[in-house]
Amino acid sequence: IYKGMSAVNLSENLGFADADNISEYAISAMNWAVGSGLIKGYENNTVRPLNNATRAEIAAILHRFIEANK
């Protein structure tokens, strides 16, 4: 647990259609981000792990992080 946020089980959180495309080094971080509600995915049940995040997507992630840690 770090700052009230604990790690979560990969199988519980990464049920996205393109989860197999997440790089091995990023799996634990993605697992934490999805489990913490920072990353929600897209309407078509994907997270697009091979794409770059937009400025708006990063802003949403940072906003969710700040709100969760007030």
N, C-alpha and C positions, 0 to 999 in steps of 0.2 A: 504494500500500500504506500502510495506517495501522494501527499496532499489530499488524502481522502479518496483517491482513485486507485482501485485495485485492478490487477491484471484479470483477464477473463479468458475463458476457454475458446480456442480458435473455432472449433466446430459449432459453437453456439452463436457466433457472430458473423462469420464470413460465408454465409450461404448465398452469396451473389453468383450470378451466372458466369462471371468472368474471374472468379476468385483464383482459379488455377493460373492466371497470368500474373499474380502478385509475386514479385521477386522473393526468393527465400530469405534474404537479409531483412526484408520489410514486413514479414508476416507478423512478428510479435508487435511491431508498432501499429500496423493496420488493425490487428486484433484489439489492441488497447483503444485506438481511436474510434473504432466502430462500437466497441463495448461501452465506451464512455459517452457515446452519443455525439461525438465531434464530427464524424463522417456518417452520413445517412444513405448515400448511394443515389442512384438515378431511378426514374420511374420504371425503367425496363429491367430492374433488379440487377444492375451492374454498378461497378465502382470505377471502371475505366482505368485500371492501374498502370497502363502503358502510356496514358496521355498526360500532358502537363496540366496542372490545376490553373484555373483562371484566377485573376485577382479577386473576383467576387466570391469564388469558392473558398479561397484562403481567408478572406474577410469573415465569411460565415463560420469557418472552423475556429478562428480566433475569438469571434464573438461568443460562440457556444462554450469555449474553454473558459473565458473570463466570467461568463454568467454562472457556470458550474462551480467556480471557485471564489465566489464572493463571500 
